[in-house]
C-alpha cells in the first residue's frame, strides 16, 4: 500500500472558511490535517490585525508541535497577512529556523503566491484585498520587494470582518482591480472565500486569477511531491499553466 501524503494546515482561530475551501480541493492522492493557531481579540476584524498576526507568529512552535504528530509531508501557515508583518527577510529567516528545528517543509500563503506567480512567468500584477488601506499597501510593497510590477490594486469597500465576506464579493474585487496591463490577478486573503470564483474570473478577464488559498494548495502539493490535478478552481490548480 502506498503511503498517502499528509498536508498539514495551520489556520487562524476564528477563520470559518478555509477548512471548507481546502476540503473542496481534496483528492485521493493526499489527506488533510488542521490545527488552529493562537490569536486574541476579534478575529477577522481589520482592527488589531497586526497584534493578532504577531501572536500567531509567536505561538507557531507549539502549533507545529501538535501538527507534527500526524507526520505531515508539509506544514502550511494558511494566513497571508502574517507575511506582511514579517516582511521578506523576516519570513525567510522564520522559515529557515522552523525547517531546521522540525525537519518538515514549512510554507506560507504569501510565499506560495510568489512561487505561483513566478511559475506563471508573469511580472505585471493586479491585486485586490479585503484589508485596510494600510495592509493593502503593505501587500503592494511586499510584492514589489519580490520583483513584481503592480499595475492595478485596491481593497474591497465596506469590509467589517473578512470572514463575513462572500465569493460574490471576491469576484467583484477581481473585476474592480482588473487592468488591461495586468498579466495575472491575485486576490489576497485566505479567510475570504475565493476558490469558487477563480474559473469565472479567468473566463471574464482572459488571464490567470489566483487567490491565496489556491496558490497555497498548489504549493503544498509541490512541497509534498504530490502529482494531482484539481479541476474547477482555476488554471493554476488544474495544471493548465
Secondary structure, DSSP 8 states (H G I E B T S, - for coil): ----EEEEEEE-TT-SSHHHHHHHT--TTEEEEEEE----SSTTBSTTHHHHHHHHHHTHHHHHHHHGGG--SEEEEE-TTHHHHHHHHHHHHHHHHHHHHH-SEEEEHHHHHHHHHHHTT--EEEEEESS-HHHHHHHHHHHHHTT-EEEEEEE-TT-SBGGG--HHHHHHHHHHH--TT-SEEEE--TTS--GGGHHHHHHHHSSEEEEHHHHHHHHHHHHTT------SS-HHHHT--
